[in-house]
Amino acid sequence: MKIPKSDSVKRRLILPYNKALKKLARKLRNNMTMSEKLLWNELKGN
């Protein structure tokens, strides 16, 4: 049985890079809420 290519190969959608979001992303990473800090510590095992 031959599997159609569209079913056998799943490709991920890659979004284009947006330079305007770089500053915002850095700001959000450096200013996490307490809930985010606790979550990441649990996920990292700290």
C-alpha positions as CSV (number, residue, x, y, z in Angstrom):
1,M,0.0,0.0,0.0
2,K,1.5,3.3,-1.0
3,I,1.0,6.2,1.4
4,P,0.4,9.6,-0.2
5,K,3.2,12.1,0.4
6,S,1.0,14.6,2.2
7,D,0.1,11.9,4.8
8,S,3.6,10.4,5.2
9,V,5.6,13.7,5.7
10,K,4.4,16.2,8.2
11,R,6.1,19.6,7.9
12,R,6.2,22.2,10.5
13,L,5.1,25.7,9.7
14,I,8.0,28.0,10.1
15,L,7.1,31.6,10.8
16,P,9.2,34.4,9.2
17,Y,11.6,36.2,11.6
18,N,10.2,39.5,12.8
19,K,12.9,42.0,14.0
20,A,10.3,44.2,15.7
21,L,9.6,41.4,18.2
22,K,13.2,41.0,19.4
23,K,13.1,43.8,21.9
24,L,9.7,42.7,23.3
25,A,10.8,39.1,23.6
26,R,14.0,40.1,25.5
27,K,11.9,42.4,27.8
28,L,9.4,39.6,28.5
29,R,12.2,37.1,29.2
30,N,13.9,39.4,31.6
31,N,10.8,40.5,33.4
32,M,9.0,37.3,34.3
33,T,6.1,37.3,36.7
34,M,6.5,35.3,39.9
35,S,4.2,32.6,38.5
36,E,6.4,32.3,35.4
37,K,9.6,32.1,37.6
38,L,8.1,29.3,39.7
39,L,6.9,27.4,36.7
40,W,10.3,27.5,35.0
41,N,12.1,26.5,38.2
42,E,9.8,23.5,38.4
43,L,10.3,22.6,34.7
44,K,14.1,22.9,35.0
45,G,14.1,20.9,38.2
46,N,15.6,23.7,40.4
